[in-house]
Amino acid sequence: MTLNEVQDRIVEDFSMFDDWMDRYQQLIELGKDLPPIDEKKRTESYLIKGCQSKVWLDAELKDGKIYFTADSDAIITKGIVALLIQVLNQRTPKEILDVDLYFIDKIGLKENLSPTRSNGLVAMVKQMRMFALAYQTKLNS
């Protein structure tokens, strides 16, 4: 499935809910399905700076694609990072760097989050792109 197909599916899934409380419930469910990050990676060096709650993120390059793992101590934040992983996992660094993450606006995520969670969302995307940039640089050297 292409990046845009995954984003379109997320937009479709979230459009089934009229109420934001139902959408938050969907985020919570996505967070519950997120595979746990290795306990050794729940350390300061894996924490995303700029998130109010704790979010640990790791990325590994295998066969030219990036595999993300993450966790959070907050259930909605965990759902947000799970949503980002759904879109960006198992993609090439170039795909991650070039993608327009339009699903965020289309589902109304940013405007329905508190300012601190919205800043956290931006920080998560930034960190995932930083991993992609680092791996892209490594691949090109």
N, C-alpha and C positions, 0 to 999 in steps of 0.2 A: 504494500500500500504506500502511495506517495505521501509526502509531508502534508500536502494540501488535502488529500483524501482523508487523512487522519483528522486534520483540523475541521473539515466539513462534517465528519461524523460526530465530533464533539459538539459542534454548533447544533447539529440536528438533535443529539441526545439532550442537550440543555434546553432546546426550544420546546421540549415536551412539558417543561415546568413553567407555569405562569408566575409563580410566587418565588421570591428569593429564598425563603426558608426551605423550600423544596430543593432549590439549587444547592444551598449549603449542605443539605442532607446528602445530595449526590456527591459533593466534594468529600464529605466524611466517609462515604462508602468507598470512594476511590482510594482514600488514604488507608482504609482498612485492608485493601487489596495490595498495597505496595509491599513488595518483598522487603524484609528487614535488611538494614545495612549491617555489615560485619561489626560486631561489638568493638573491635579494635579501632574502628574508624569513627567512633562516637567520642572524638577528642576535639580539643580546641583548634587543631590545624585543619580540620574538615568542616568547621562551622562557617556558615555564610555570614559575612559581615553585612550589617544593614537590616537584618531581620530582628524584630522584637522578640519573637520566640526562637528557640534553638532549632536550627536546620543544619543537618550534616549532609554533605554532598560529596560524592566521589565519582570519578570517571576513569575508565580504563579503555585503552585503544586495543582492539583485537581485529585483525584482518581488515584494517583500514576504517573500521567503524567504532564509534564511541558507545560504550555501555555505561549508563549511569546507575548509581544506587544512592538512595537518600533516606532520611528519616527526620522526623520532627517531634518535639514534645507537645505540639499543639495540633489538635485533630483537623481543623480546617486548613492550617498551613501544610500539614502532611498531605491533604487532598490536593492542594494547589501544586505542590512539587510533584505529586503523582501524575497530575494532568500534564505538566511540562515534560515529564519523563515519557509519558504516552506518546507525545509528539516527537521528541528529540532523540529518544533512545534508538540505538542501532542505526545511526545515520553517520555519514562521513563528516569530518570536520567542516568541509566546504559547505555541505548542505545546511549545517547548523548555523554557520556564519552568514549564509545568504538568505535564509528563510525570513519571511515576514510572518510573524506570529499573530495573524489577524483574528484568530479565534478568541483571543483575550478580549478584544473590543466587541466582537460579534455576540459573545455570550453575556456581555456586560460585567465581566469580572472586575475590572479595575474600578469602575464607578460604584460597585456594590461592596467593596471592601473598605475597611477602616483605613485611614491614611497610613497607619503603621504597617498594616498588612499589604497595602498597595506598594509601599516602599520595599517591603520584603519580596513581593513578586518581582519587582524590577531587579532587586539584588540577586534573586535566584536565576533569572534569565541572564543577567550579566555574568554570573559565575559559570553558568553552563557554556556561554560563548567564550569565556576566558579559557576554559578547558579545551574547547574546539580550536581556538587560536593557537594555543600551546602545542596541541597535537598536529595541527596543520603545519606549523613551523618545523616541528620535528620531522614530519613526512617529507617536507621540501628540502631538508638539509642533507 
